Amino acid sequence: MTVNVTRHGSPGPDDQGYADSLEEDLLEDIASFEQSPGALDGALDTAMLHLQARLAVNPDASALPTWEATVTAMQVGSAMFAVATRSEGTVECRIADETRTLRALGPGLHANPGNWVSAFWLAIVCRDQARMTALCEVPLDVLRASGTQYDEFVYLWIDALQTYWLERPGLGEKLLAAIEASYPNAIEVADMELVERILYQPVNLFQCFLRKDHAAFNQALVEALEMHKLYWTASEKRERSVAGYLALGPLAIACLAYDAGFPIEVESDYLPSELLNRAWLGEFPT
């Protein structure tokens, strides 16, 4: 039986205009990348907000602008790490329908673990295996050199994801280490509400995926979406924001499961159906 998890909030009369305005801002930022690569720092946040705003009025991602927003966010996220893994020369990155020549920056604020996770989730959702591989080849030392503070749990989780995708040995041990590092006594930086309701949920889904346990996966997916909803409705400020309209981590793991033949018995606007079922794949070069 299919379970439906309703998304909080509802489209407002200004949401379409808000999305269009965010797109204009984002395209201006992207146009400046070649001359001002430092503009990459906040670009993924803007790209994600633009995507969420598109989903506010198009929750199943059935409209082309929503797919374009998804792809652009992926491209921006991947570009952040393409320039971070080289300290000299230039890197060519396709972003917003153009191939752009960006100056290599080496490690920096933009190449932090949080952005890596978002970029990897977006690459999975877009089924862009080349970008998934490139992201998984980013050394953890580059992420640690970003100058940002993250719990060890996040680094261990990234290590497990990279190990999985690159088919390196030791996945089970690394995933267990990440799980243990998510316990309250091991968390020193992040708020436990964020860890429990947002950051840990994809980990739980991933272990069900690896076990090929369809029933457990669907139950974990329901729980992940309910936790996501709890987090984004815990305060009036969060609830008013479009930033919680997409459960990106659960969606990404659900995409892995869908592509592996899992029956996805959960429906929710937090999991846009046209992104989950790869309806837009091949629509245009990414």
Summary of the structure (lengths in Angstrom):
residues: 286
radius of gyration: 18.0
end to end distance: 35.5
largest distance: 54.5
contacts: 937
relative contact order: 0.14
helix: 60%
strand: 6%
